[in-house]
Amino acid sequence: MPVKYIFCVSPGRAGSNYLSEVFKHFKNVQSEHEPHPIGNAYEMKQYLKGNKKPMEELSRRKAEKIKAITDSGKVYIESNHCFIKGFGWELPKHIPQEEIGVVIMTRDRQKVLNSHFRIGYTPLSKGGRNWMITPFVDKSLVPFPMSFPRLKFIFYTLVFGILWIMRRLKLLPLMDYWRPDFLKRYEWGLLNWYIEETYARGELYQKTFPNIKYYSTDVMDLNSTDRFLEMAKYFNQDLEPEDSFYDAVSVRKNTANQRIADRIKTGK
């Protein structure tokens, strides 16, 4: 059975936006990155804490919206990295597993860490907490790298917030994400845990939904047109590239560092 819906597992900063942008150059495809309802912020945080009702309602609405797209004859692709943190677990209640495909997106760990760290986009920042798993998750699959994880998370979040206020008051350069060494070490360890937790949830997802089709790839491998086409055909033999596809592959898509940094500065 051909796949009609393609999603991805990613910790962010691992090529998910690139995936979405290249798929826009296929015929009869609607490719999105983070369309509404997104499934982040309140619904995601409640789901990770064990309160599933808000996400169940959001997932129902999301399923209705995307089923209308596939009913029109298109393949629906969404590279939203909130998939594995919430709505992805609910969609099989509304869509047959056999019609779903999931790309497991990886990238060199150091590059993912550096990218998050460089722009100050971590579980400590207000923007990061709306998209990432934190120690307040109900059940973690990967052991926390520190004792008393929630108390320490609160403390370091307060420190991070004080630095943010100092930047707003121009006591520190607005775009300088300097941290004291003790905060830097904690933030680095927390990011490492978050990435491992994300992929651990991806592994559990594959065991929970064995009838879904999975394709694992490093984002660097998708700089090859042949590899990208191989992945597309694996999910759906009818996925056919447009002429513009060959110019879109290997072009850097996520140049949104400034946009994300602005989001962190304003706390939105």
C-alpha positions, 0 to 999 in steps of 0.5 A: 500500500502506498504511503499517503502521509510522511512525517519525521523524527528529529530533535530539530536542527537536523535537516527537517526544514530541508526535508520539507522544502525539497519535497515541495518540488514533487508533483501532487505533494503538499509539503509542510514544516510546522503547519497549524495546528502545530502540536507544540507549546501547551498541548505538547507539554501537557502530553509529555506530563501525562495529560493526553486530552489536549493533544488528543483533541488537537490530533483529531483536528489535525487528522481531519485537516490532512485527510482532506488533503490526501482525499484530494489526491495529494501526498501529505508531508510534514517535517514537524519535529513535534511529531514524536513528542505528541501528535504522532502517537495519536494519529494512528487512531485516525489514519491506518498505519499502512498509509503512514511513513516516517523519516528518522532524520539524523545529523552529526551530534556535535553539529546539532548541539552546536547549532542549538547552543549557538542560537541559545535555543535549548530546553532552558529558554522559553522558546525552547521549552515550547518545542523540546522535552524537559525534565518535567516529562512524565516518563523519560526513556533515557536516564537524566545525567544529573540527580534531582533533575527537576529542581536543578532544571528550575534553578538553571532556568531562573539563571537563564532567565536572569541573563535574558533580562540583563540582555533586554536591559542592555546590561549584556549584548542582546545577541551575545549568548554568553553563559557562565561555565557552570550554566554552559556545562548543565545546558550542554548535558541537558541538550545531550539528554534531550537529543538521546530522549528524542531518538529513544522515543523514535525507537519506541515508536517503531516498536509500537507501530510496526506497520508504519514504514520507516526510513533512516537517513543522515541529512548529509546523505539527502544531498544526493538526488539519488538518495532522496529519490530512493527515499521517496520511492520507498514510501510511494512509487508514484512520488515524481519529482518536478524539474526544479527538484534537481536544483533544490537538493543540497541547497541549505534551507534553514537559514532561520537563525536570525528568526529563531534568535529574535523569538528567543529575545522576545520570549515568544 
